[in-house]
Amino acid sequence: MDVKTCLDHALARWQFNGPVAIALSGGADSTALLLACWQRWPAQVAAIHVHHGLQDAADGFASFCQQLCQQCCIPLHIERVDARHQPGQSPEDAARKARYGALTAGAQALRQVHAVDVRSIALAQHADDQVETLLLALSRGAGLPGLSAMPAFWQRNHLDWHRPLLDVPGQALRQWLQGQGQAWIEDPTNEDQTFTRNRIRQQIMPALAEAFPTFRHTFARSSAHAAQAQQLLHEVAQEDWLRLEQKPSIRGLQQLSIARQANVLRFWLMQQQERASTVQLQELQRQIAACTTRGHAIHIKVGRGFVIREKDHLLWVK
């Protein structure tokens, strides 16, 4: 499949409730997504640029996005954020959380300032990004949620979020831009191999392409299987949660198998917007099994707080 057909095929299958705002960084991927969407749906496209202020080149990225959108008469909102990480937080995680918050605020600004009723936001992650995400998850010993990699669609903050390019290789987007005569900005941090993702991109991806030419498609299929299995586990957790009368009773948890107990505990912690590490969850399950008397206490660090025992139930407290 040639470059143009590959991109056209991806956009033709994409259904969104317009207008849509493209998360525009100024890099090749988001520039290609914006330009391709503008050519296909000129009256339905806006853009949001997140100015992280994390590097000297940030102002240049914002200027490029302004010029591109002015040339195409595309409404643009620039949202400035402080994406510096807190002690104990990874820089990538801090930047990602700041970005999603800024994109949500940007959609609201487009509605209020530009009178563009944005209901959807599109991100430009592509097939290579999906493989990198899966490899990162494998390197960290992730479970099914991590192995499911990035979803193509989800809903958050009353917005529809889309990744329409997950089947398109990154190089195809650059080739398409070159064919359009359209420039983009290279992020200088992409060459910094202190970032694990960059090492994967520069060292592992070329080796995979040589050894397994169809790895993008086969890896994506494995992620889809993981996502389907995770959905099934979620449904089982919902059923067990109802059997527990929607509260983590120690007696009820003890009656579940180890696997189902771990599954419903993860479900409960997600409701607290927390996740337990493998070690924390195993220790919690050990303590639950040991609760044979009323005097057995539980006090385990989980996320930003603690899981404790209160009479016959578990509580998560800060």
LUMGU-341356 format. One record per atom (N, C-alpha, C, O): x, y, z; residue in one letter. Coordinates in steps of 0.05 Angstrom, whole numbers, plus 5000, padded with zeros to 4 digits. Layout:
N
XYZA;...
***
This chain:
318
501749765000M;500050005000M;501850255000M;503550285017M;501350434981D;503050674979D;502350865002D;500350835016D;504051075005V;503751265027V;501051395028V;499751405049V;500251505005K;497751655004K;495351475010K;493551545025K;495351234998T;493251045003T;493050965032T;490850935044T;495350925045C;495450845073C;494151055090C;492550995108C;494851315085L;493651525101L;490751565095L;489151605113L;490051555069D;487151585062D;485451365074D;483251415083D;486551125074H;485050895085H;484550935115H;482350875125H;486551035129A;486251085158A;484151295164A;482551255182A;484151515149L;482251725153L;479451645144L;477451735156L;479251485123A;476651405113A;475251225134A;472751235135A;476651075150R;475450905170R;474851055196R;473450945213R;475851295198W;475551445223W;472951595224W;472251745205W;471451545244Q;468851685248Q;468951855274Q;469651745295Q;468352105271F;468452285294F;466052465294F;464752515273F;465352565317N;463152755320N;464253035320N;465053135341N;464253155297G;465753415293G;464353645305G;462153635315G;465853875305P;468553915295P;470653775313P;470053705336P;473053735302V;475153595316V;477553785319V;478253935301V;478853765342A;481253925347A;483653735346A;483653525359A;485653805330I;488053645327I;490053745348I;490553985350I;491253565363A;493353635382A;495853675365A;497153485356A;496553925361L;498654005342L;501254085357L;501254285371L;503353925355S;505853985367S;507654145349S;509454295358S;507354105323G;509154215303G;511054005292G;512454055272G;511053765304G;512653555293G;511453425269G;509253505261G;512853235257A;511853125232A;509152985235A;507453015218A;508752835256D;506352675259D;503852845261D;501952805246D;503853035279S;501453205283S;501153395260S;498853465253S;503253485247T;503053655224T;501653505201T;499953615187T;502453255197A;501253095176A;498253045182A;496553065164A;497552985207L;494752935214L;493153185210L;490953175199L;494153415218L;492653665215L;492153725185L;489953785177L;494253715170L;494053785141L;492253595126L;490653675110L;492453325132A;490753135119A;487853165126A;486153145109A;487353225152C;484553275160C;483453525148C;481153535140C;485053735147W;484153995135W;483553955106W;481654075096W;485153805092Q;484553755063Q;481953595060Q;480553625040Q;481353415079R;479053245076R;476553375088R;474353345076R;476753515110W;474453645124W;475153935131W;475453995154W;475454105111P;476554375117P;474954535137P;476054705151P;472354495138A;470654655156A;470354535184A;468954645201A;471554295188Q;471054155213Q;473554125230Q;473553975250Q;475754275224V;478254225237V;479254475251V;479154695241V;480154435276A;481454645292A;484054525303A;484554285299A;485554675318A;488154575329A;488554685357A;487754905363A;489954525373I;490854605400I;493754545402I;494654325397I;495354745409H;498154715414H;498754745444H;497954945456H;500054545456V;500754565484V;503654655486V;505554525477V;504054895499H;506655005503H;507654925530H;506855035551H;509454715531H;510354605556H;512454785570H;512654775594H;513954935554G;515955095566G;518254945578G;519755045595G;518654695569L;520754525580L;523454545566L;525454455576L;523454675543Q;525954695528Q;526054965513Q;523955085509Q;528455045505D;528755305492D;527255315465D;526555535456D;526855085453A;525555075426A;522555115428A;521255115407A;521455125452A;518455135455A;517255365440A;515155335427A;518455595442D;517255835428D;517355795398D;515455875384D;519355665387G;519555605359G;517355415350G;516255455328G;516755215366F;514555035359F;511855185358F;510255145340F;511355365377A;508955515378A;508755705354A;506555725342A;510955825346S;510856005323S;510355855297S;508855945280S;511455615295F;510955455271F;508055385269F;506855395247F;506855305292C;504055225292C;502255465284C;500255435270C;502955695294Q;501455945288Q;501455995258Q;499456055245Q;503855985246Q;504156035217Q;502655835200Q;501355905181Q;502855585208L;501555375192L;498555405193L;497155385172L;497455465216C;494555495219C;493555755206C;491355755195C;495155955207Q;494356205193Q;494256165163Q;492456265149Q;496156015152Q;496255965123Q;493755805114Q;492755855092Q;492755635131C;490455465124C;487855565135C;485755435132C;487955795149C;485555905162C;484255705182C;481855665182C;485955575198I;485055375217I;485055505245I;487155615253I;482855505259P;482855615286P;484855475304P;484955225305P;486455625319L;488555515336L;488455645363L;488155885366L;488655475384H;488955575411H;491555465422H;492155225420H;493155635434I;495655565447I;495255565477I;494555775489I;495655335490E;495255305519E;498055275532E;499555085525E;498755455550R;501255445564R;500955295591R;499055345605R;502855115596V;502654955621V;505454945634V;507454985621V;505354875659D;507854815674D;507954515677D;506554395693D;509654395661A;509754095660A;512153985675A;512953755671A;513354145693R;515554045709R;514553825728R;512353845739R;516153615731H;515353385747H;515953435777H;517753585784H;514353305793Q;514653315822Q;516653105831Q;517152915816Q;517753125855P;519552925865P;518252645865P;516052615875P;519652455854G;518552185853G;516952135828G;516051905824G;516352335812Q;514752305788Q;516552315763Q;518452475762Q;516052145743S;517652155719S;517052395703S;514752485702S;519052515689P;518552745672P;516452685650P;514852855643P;516552435639E;514652365618E;511852365628E;509952455615E;511452255653D;508752235664D;507652515670D;505352565666D;509452685681A;508552965687A;507753105662A;505653245661A;509353085641A;508753215615A;506153115603A;504553265592A;505752845605R;503252725594R;500752825608R;498852895595R;500852825635K;498552925650K;497953215644K;495653295641K;500153375643A;499753665637A;498553695609A;496953875604A;499453525591R;498453555563R;495553495561R;494053645547R;494653285574Y;491753215572Y;490053425585Y;487853495575Y;490953535607G;489453755620G;489353995602G;487354135600G;491654055589A;491754285571A;490054255547A;488754445537A;489954015536L;488253965512L;485253995519L;483754095503L;484553905543T;481753935552T;481054235555T;478954325546T;482954385567A;482554675570A;482554805542A;481055005538A;484154705524G;484254825497G;481654785482G;480854965467G;480454555485A;477854505472A;475754705483A;474154805467A;475754755509Q;473954945520Q;474455225510Q;472555375504Q;477055295507A;477755565496A;476855595467A;476055805459A;477055385452L;476155395424L;473155445422L;472255595405L;471755325441R;468855375441R;468155665449R;466455795437R;469555765469Q;468956025480Q;470056255464Q;468756465460Q;472556225454V;473856445440V;473356445410V;472956645398V;473456205398H;473256175369H;470556085360H;470056055336H;468756025379A;466055935372A;466055675356A;464455635338A;468055505362V;468255245349V;467355035369V;468754995389V;465254895363D;464054715382D;465554445381D;464454245371D;467954445392V;469654205392V;468453985410V;467954035434V;468053755399R;467153525414R;469153295414R;468853115430R;471053315396S;473053095393S;475853215392S;476253435382S;477753065403I;480653135401I;482052905389I;481652675397I;483852955369A;485352745356A;488252775362A;489452995360A;489452555369L;492352535374L;493752385351L;492552215339L;496252455346A;497552365322A;499352115326A;501052065309A;499051975349Q;500651735352Q;500151535329Q;497851505321Q;502251415320H;502051235297H;502950955304H;503350885327H;503350785283A;503950505288A;506550455303A;506750285319A;508550625297D;511150595310D;510850665340D;512050535357D;509350875346D;508850945374D;507450725389D;508050675412D;505650585375Q;504150365388Q;506050135395Q;505850025416Q;507950075377V;509849865382V;511749945405V;512349785423V;512650195405E;514350295427E;512950275454E;514150205474E;510350345454T;508750325479T;508650035489T;508849985513T;508149855470L;508049565478L;510749475488L;510849325509L;512949545475L;515549455484L;516249575512L;517449445528L;515449825516L;515849945542L;514349795564L;515449745585L;511849715557A;510249565577A;511549295583A;511649215606A;512549165562L;513848905566L;516348935583L;516948765601L;517849155579S;520349195594S;519849245623S;521549195640S;517349335630R;516649395657R;515049175670R;514249195693R;514648955656G;513148735667G;510248795671G;508948705690G;509148955652A;506349045655A;504348815651A;504948605639A;501948855662G;499748665658G;498248735633G;499148875616G;495848625631L;494248655607L;493648955600L;493749025577L;493049125620P;492549405613P;494949535598P;494549685579P;497349475607G;499749575593G;500149445566G;500949585547G;499749185564L;500149045539L;497949115518L;498349065494L;495749235527S;493749325509S;494649565493S;493349645474S;496849695503A;497949925490A;495950155489A;494350195508A;495950305467M;494250555466M;491650495452M;491650385430M;489350575464P;486850545450P;486450735427P;487550955428P;484950655407A;484350835385A;482151035392A;481951245379A;480550975412F;478351155420F;477751115450F;477750895460F;477151335463W;476151335491W;474751595496W;474951785481W;473351615518Q;471951855526Q;472951955553Q;473451795572Q;473352215555R;474352325580R;473752625580R;473952765560R;472852715604N;472253005607N;470253105587N;470453325576N;468252935581H;466053005563H;467053055535H;465753195519H;469252935527L;470352945500L;470852665490L;471452485505L;470652645463D;471552395450D;474452435441D;475252635429D;476052235448W;478952245442W;479552025421W;478651805423W;481152105401H;481651915379H;484651905372H;486152095375H;485451665364R;488151625351R;487651495324R;487751255323R;487151645304P;486451525278P;488751415262P;488351275242P;491251455271L;493651375255L;495051135265L;497351085257L;493850975283L;495250755296L;496050535276L;497650365283L;494850535252D;495650335232D;497550445212D;498350305193D;498450695215V;500150835195V;502950845206V;503350955228V;505050745191P;507750765201P;508651055201P;507751225185P;510451125220G;511351395223G;512751495198G;512351735190G;514351325185Q;515751415161Q;513851485139Q;514451665122Q;511551355137A;509651415117A;508551705120A;508051835100A;508251795144L;507352075149L;509352275139L;508652475128L;511952215144R;514052395135R;514252405105R;514552615092R;513952175093Q;513952165063Q;511652315052Q;511952445031Q;509352285064W;506952435054W;507352735057W;506752885038W;508452825079L;509053115082L;511053215061L;510753425050L;513153055056Q;515053125035Q;513753155008Q;514353334993Q;511852975002G;510352984977G;508653234975G;508053334954G;507753334998Q;506153574999Q;507853834999Q;506754054997Q;510453795002G;512254035004G;511854175031G;512454415032G;511054035051Q;510554155077Q;512754085097Q;513453855101Q;513854295109A;515954265129A;514754205156A;512354225160A;516454125175W;515654085202W;518054135220W;520254195210W;517654125246I;519854175265I;520753915278I;519053765287I;523353875279E;524353635293E;524853705323E;526153905329E;523653545341D;524053585369D;526953505376D;527653265373D;528553685387P;531353605394P;531553385414P;533553245415P;529553355431T;529653145452T;529352865440T;529852665453T;528452845414N;528152585402N;530752435398N;530752185395N;532952575399E;535652455396E;536852385423E;539052265424E;535552455445D;536652415472D;536152125481D;533952055487D;538251965481Q;537951685487Q;537851625517Q;537951395526Q;537751835533T;537151785562T;534251715565T;533451595586T;532551775545F;529751695546F;529451415534F;530451355512F;528151235549T;527950955540T;526450935513T;527250775496T;524451105510R;522951095484R;524751155461R;524451035440R;526551345464N;528351415442N;530351185436N;530951135413N;531251045457R;532950815452R;531550595437R;532650465419R;528950555444I;527350355429I;527150435400I;527450275382I;526550695396R;526150785368R;528650765351R;528550695328R;530950825363Q;533350845347Q;534950585346Q;536350535327Q;534550415366Q;536150165367Q;534549915361Q;535449735347Q;532149895373I;530649645372I;528849635347I;528649425334I;527549855341M;525649855318M;527049785292M;525849625277M;529449885285P;530649805260P;531349505260P;531049375239P;532149395283A;532749105284A;530148945280A;530248735267A;527949035292L;525448895288L;524548905259L;523548705248L;524949125246A;524049155218A;525648965200A;524648865181A;528248925207E;529848745191E;529148445196E;529048285178E;528648385222A;528048105229A;525148025223A;524647805214A;523348205228F;520448155225F;519148385210F;518048565223F;519148385184P;518148615169P;515248695175P;514548925171P;513648505184T;510748565189T;510248605219T;507948585228T;512348675234F;512048685263F;509948885272F;508648845293F;509649105258R;507649315266R;504849195267R;503349245286R;504249035247H;501548915246H;501248685266H;499148675279H;503248515269T;502948295287T;502948385316T;501548275333T;504648585323F;504648695350F;501948825356F;500948795378F;500848965337A;498249095341A;496148885346A;494248925362A;496348655332R;494348445336R;494548335364R;492548275377R;497048295374S;497348205402S;496248405422S;495048325441S;496648655417S;495548865435S;492548855435S;491248895456S;491348805411A;488448785409A;487448545425A;485348565438A;488848325424H;488048085440H;488248155470H;486448075485H;490348295478A;490648365506A;488348555515A;487348525537A;487648745498A;485548925504A;482848785507A;481248845525A;482348585490Q;479848425492Q;479848265518Q;477748245531Q;482148145525A;482247995550A;481948175574A;480648095594A;483048415573Q;482648605595Q;479748685598Q;478848725620Q;478348715576Q;475548785577Q;473948565591Q;472148615606Q;474648315585L;473348085597L;473848085627L;472048045643L;476448145636L;477048155664L;475548375678L;474648345701L;475148595664H;473648825675H;470748745680H;469548815701H;469548595661E;466848505664E;466548305688E;464648305703E;468548125690V;468547935713V;468748095739V;467448025759V;470448295740A;470848455764A;468248595772A;467548615795A;466748695752Q;464248825757Q;462248625770Q;460848695789Q;462148385759E;460348175770E;461148115799E;459448085817E;463748075804D;464648015831D;464148245850D;463548205874D;464448485841W;463948725857W;461048735866W;460448805889W;459248665848L;456448655855L;455948435876L;454348475894L;457248205873R;456947985893R;457948075920R;456947985941R;460048245920L;461048355945L;459448585956L;460148715976L;457148635943E;455348855950E;456749125949E;456249305965E;458649145930Q;460049395923Q;461549505947Q;461649745952Q;462749325962K;464549405984K;466549175989K;465848935987K;469149245994P;471149035996P;471148896024P;472848956041P;469148726027S;468948586053S;471148366053S;471548226033S;472348336076I;474548136078I;473447856075I;474747696061I;471247796087R;470047526084R;469347466055R;469947246045R;468147656041G;467447616013G;469947575996G;469947415978G;472047736001L;474547705985L;475847435990L;476947325972L;475647336015Q;476947086021Q;475546856006Q;476746636003Q;473146885998Q;471646675984Q;472246665954Q;471446475941Q;473746855945L;474446865916L;477146715912L;478746695930L;477546625887S;480146515881S;482246735881S;481546975880S;484746665883I;486946865884I;486747055860I;487147295862I;486346935836A;486247105811A;483847295811A;484147525805A;481547195819R;479147365819R;479347575841R;478447795838R;480547495863Q;480947685885Q;482747915876Q;482148145881Q;484947855863A;486748055853A;485348235833A;485748485833A;483748115816N;482348265795N;480348465807N;480248695799N;478748375827V;476748555839V;478148765857V;477048985859V;480348705869L;481848905884L;482949125866L;482849365873L;483949045843R;484849255824R;482449425815R;482749675813R;480149305811F;477749445803F;476949655825F;476349885819F;477049565850W;476449735873W;478349975875W;477550205879W;480949915872L;482950125874L;482750325851L;483250565854L;481950235827M;481550415805M;479350615811M;479450845803M;477350535827Q;475250715835Q;476350935854Q;475151145856Q;478550875867Q;479851075883Q;481951225867Q;483451385878Q;482051165841Q;484051285823Q;486951215832Q;488751375832Q;487250965841E;489850865850E;490450595837E;488550455828E;492950535836R;493850265827R;495850155846R;497550305857R;495749895851A;497649765868A;499749635850A;499149525829A;502249645860S;504349495846S;503949195851S;502349125868S;505349035836T;505148745839T;505848665868T;504448505880T;507948775879V;508848715906V;506748805926V;506148655945V;505649045923Q;503549145941Q;501048965941Q;499948905962Q;500248895917L;497848725914L;498248455927L;496448345940L;500548335922Q;501148075934Q;501148085965Q;500147905978Q;502348295975E;502348326005E;499548376015E;498848266036E;497948536001L;495148576010L;493648316010L;492148256029L;493948145990Q;492547895989Q;493547706011Q;491947556022Q;496147716017R;497147556039R;495847636066R;495247466082R;495547896069Q;494347996094Q;491347926095Q;490347866117Q;490047936073I;487147866072I;486847566080I;485147496096I;488647396070A;488547116077A;489047066106A;488046876118A;490647246118A;491447216146A;489347326166A;489547286190A;487247456155C;485147566172C;483247356182C;481047326172C;484147206202T;482446996213T;481347076240T;479646936252T;482247306250T;481247416276T;480547706272T;481547836254T;478847806290R;478048086288R;480348276294R;480248516287R;482348176308G;484548356317G;486748386296G;488648536301G;486548246274H;488748266254H;488448526239H;486448576225H;490548696241A;490448956228A;491748946200A;493548786195A;490749126182I;491949156155I;492649456152I;490949626156I;495149506144H;495949786138H;498149766118H;500549746125H;497449796092I;499349756070I;499349996052I;497250096044I;501750096046K;502050316028K;501250246000K;502250045989K;499450395988V;498550355960V;498150625947V;496550785956V;499750685927G;499550935913G;500151165931G;502151175945G;498351365932R;498651605948R;497751565977R;497951755993R;496651335983G;495451296010G;495951016020G;498050886015G;494050916036F;494250656049F;491650506047F;489450616048F;491850236045V;489550066049V;489649966078V;491649866088V;487450016092I;487249936120I;484749766125I;482949756108I;484749626147R;482449466155R;480749626175R;481849736194R;478149636170E;476349756189E;474049556194E;472349516177E;474149426216K;472349206223K;472548986202K;474648856200K;470448936186D;470548716167D;470848806138D;470348656120D;471849056135H;472149156108H;474849296104H;476249356124H;475649336079L;478049486072L;477249766065L;475149826054L;479049956072L;478650236065L;481350326052L;483450236059L;481050516033W;483450646023W;483450936034W;481451076030W;485551016047V;485651276060V;488251416053V;490251276047V;488251676053K;490751836048K;492151876075K;494252006075K;
***
